[in-house]
Amino acid sequence: MTSTAGPPPTGHGDGEPQRLRLLAVTACPTGIAHTYMAAEKLAQAAESRGIDMKVETQGSIGAENVLDDNDVSTADGIIVAADKDVDLSRFVGKRVLMVGVAEGIRHPERLIEQVRSAPVHTAGGTAAATTTPAGRERSVAYKALMNGVSYMIPFVVVGGLLIAISLSLGGHPDPSGGLVIPKDSFWMDVNNIGVIGFTLMVPILSGYIAYAIGDRPALVPGMIGGWIANTGSLYDSKAGAGFIGAIVTGFLAGYLVLWIKKVRVPKFVQPIMPIIVIPIVATTALGLFFINVIGKPISWVFEHLTSWLGGMTGTSAILLGTILGLMIAFDMGGPVNKTAFLFGAGLIATGNQAVMGMCAAAIPVMPLGQGLATLIRQRLYTEQERETGLASLFMGCFGISEGAIPFAAARPAQVIPANMLGGAVAGAIAGLAGVKDAVPHGGPIVAVLGAVSGVPMFFVAVAIGTAVTAVTTVALVDVSERKRRGELVGHGVTVEPGLALVGAGVGTPGAGAVVAEQRAVRGETVTASVVGSGGSSSPAASAVGATAGADSAAAEGAPGFGSPAEEPGMSPTPEVLPEALPEVLSGYLTEQTVKVRLDAGDKEAVIREMAGLLARTGKVVDVEELVATALRREAQGTTGLGEEIAIPHAKTDAVSAPVVGFARSAEGVEWGSLDGTKARLVFMIAVPEAAAGDEHLRILALLSRKLMDAGFRERLSAAGDESAVLGVLSEVG
């Protein structure tokens, strides 16, 4: 990596300072989109800050880019962004920060800052999680459940699709209804293989829930317990306890093994405890307890739930379909989505395929709807986003709801409600029409393979849901852009229609980002230029590309209203304005927000004084809230970069637009900097929540890169007055 942007290098002993070295592990329950998106965003954020990072992905095809002993020994910290169990034993003695996989996508720069002060992982211990509201680690119970789901999904998909293929290609209509496969045919063999895979779903779910809690000794009791839960004849039940029973046996097995591990035994017994004693004792105890005590009550609940759902028709089916559609669309492969999916998949084995039919109709709506939106209103999207839209359409056809994530990350306030509305409509129509799905998967692919009954209405549900999502998205984005344009005009900024901004493109993993850079001077004409492109290696472009969180739809870089090519008759306005003051950071830093000498002598007082400085612009709505937000950020980790520099920053709606201030301290202020120096050059950045992602990182990247230049720092320190300071700062961009 060659980027020099970001915090100063850290040392590894005496001599020449070395670049910070970080490691990361990303993993999500399905091991498809989230795993690789988090890895990409963390790598981009590290590169933009001049930090070496290696990321191990634990995806559906296994672990890739695996961290070896040498990587771990030389690492300064490890970020584990995962919603499933990850082995931490190899990280003993290192700082380990654990968060959910979504945090790796949404806030990679925050994680890189926090890992430096994360607790050291000890043998037999667990790494503590960040305590910030947005970055908290998932609970043990949640991660255990998602671990079970991640291992279960390949079994149910393979088993279910093989059953669907055998029925569609080898079956023939039966007078009593449905399809029948000749017993001695090739396709019956394919069907039987699929049935085996499908049957293993419940034990696998139970076993890997237990494994996530109690490690290897819990795997056997968990799997055998799951098989018992699914075999109702063992406890006089017709249907068995199904997936609900599997979840119960998984947690019971895991915690039972943890309890047995705490029992002190003689040393000569210890070697055989994990491979003989614990599995035998836990399996026997759990099996007998389930068969004789809880099996029948759980199966009673499961049977009645199945019966109740099977009797849903008309209004009640519409309501259930609406709820499931909302859940499926809410987080596109996240925990809420997985809860609804698991509910539908678990009921297939009981003969109730209608619930999965509702889920299957909703699953492709989000990626198809967002892809369609990029086609029907192309001028609202950048070229990069339109390319992402085509990929999203392809993913939607195969039932991969994560295809909509880049759009939801860029404009959460517009995209997520549109997704949920379309998903609810699709689920409701499927419920009303009685669509059934025999495979735990969704999208047009399952209908093509013959797994769906009521195919015409299935496609009607998907088509209407997709159209609702696309139209709603376009309408909300358009309203948002009109509102933003009105706010710019209200602030005394004239917008050239022909040069209206187009947004920073949010690409798929591995794709570059397009950075829309606004250059505005109050009272003058706004001009815009696009800097960087897909594949750009500049720190600024990399920094913007590193964001995909729910707060990364930057107001100043959001999709715009067109381009010169799409608005004929509009002639470009020159970017260089005569008699204009030097423009710094797109006009966010002006002579108004520069102070040659700070009066305050401690960090909190400096932040308060800087907030007052920013308030001169009229863009600060609530000074106290701005101060409080900046101080909360400092509590997470110092913003002192070393080299006598501090860059406190705040993402808050206490400001109406991005604004940057600069001030100098002659004596220096104690800031907890990495190199122990006092801060003499202090920048303060404040951006609204809606603009936090792109602009926040772009500003940080530009400043960090320039501030590593010793000559620039000297000129900045020597500048005599505000105008001279602004002249030096104009070198930043």
Buried (B, 14 or more C-beta within 10 A) or exposed (E): BEBBBBBBBBEBEEEEEBBBBBBBBBBBBBBBBBBBBBBBBBBBBBBBBBBBBBBBBBBBEEEEEEBEEEBBEEBBBBBBBBBBBBEBEBBBEBBBBBBBBBBBBBBBBBBBBBBBBBBBBEEEEEBBBBEBEBBBBBEBBBBBBBBBBBBBBBBBBBBBBBBBBBBBEBBEEEEEEEBBBEEEEEBBEBBEBBBEBBBBBBBBBBBBBBBBBBBEBBBBBBBBBBBBBBBBEBBEBEBBBBBBBBBBBBBBBBBBBBEBBEEEEEEEEEEEBBEEBBBEBBBEBBBEBBBEEBBBEBBEEBBEBBEEBBEBEEEEBBBBBBBBBBBBBBBBBBBBBBBBBBBBBBBBBBEBBBBBBBBBBBBBBBBBBBBBBBEEBBBBBBBBBBBBBEBBBBBBBBBBBBBBBBBBBBBBBBBBBBBBBBBBBBBBBBBBBBBBBBBBBBBBBBBEBBBBBBBEBBBBBBBBBBBBBBBBBBBBBBEBBEEBBEEBEEBEBEBBEBBBBBBBBBBBBEBBBBBBBBBBBEEBBBBBEBBBBBEBEBBBBBBBBBBBBBBBBBBBBBBBBBBBEEBEEBEEBEEEBEEEBBBBBBBBBBBBBBBBEBEBEEBEEBBBBBBBBBBBBBBBBBBEBBBBBBBEBBEBBBBBBBBBBBBBBBBBBBBBBBBBBBBBBEEBBBBBBBBEBBBBBBBBBBBBBBBBBBBBBBBBBBBBBBBBEEEBBEBBBEBEEBEBBBBBBBEBB
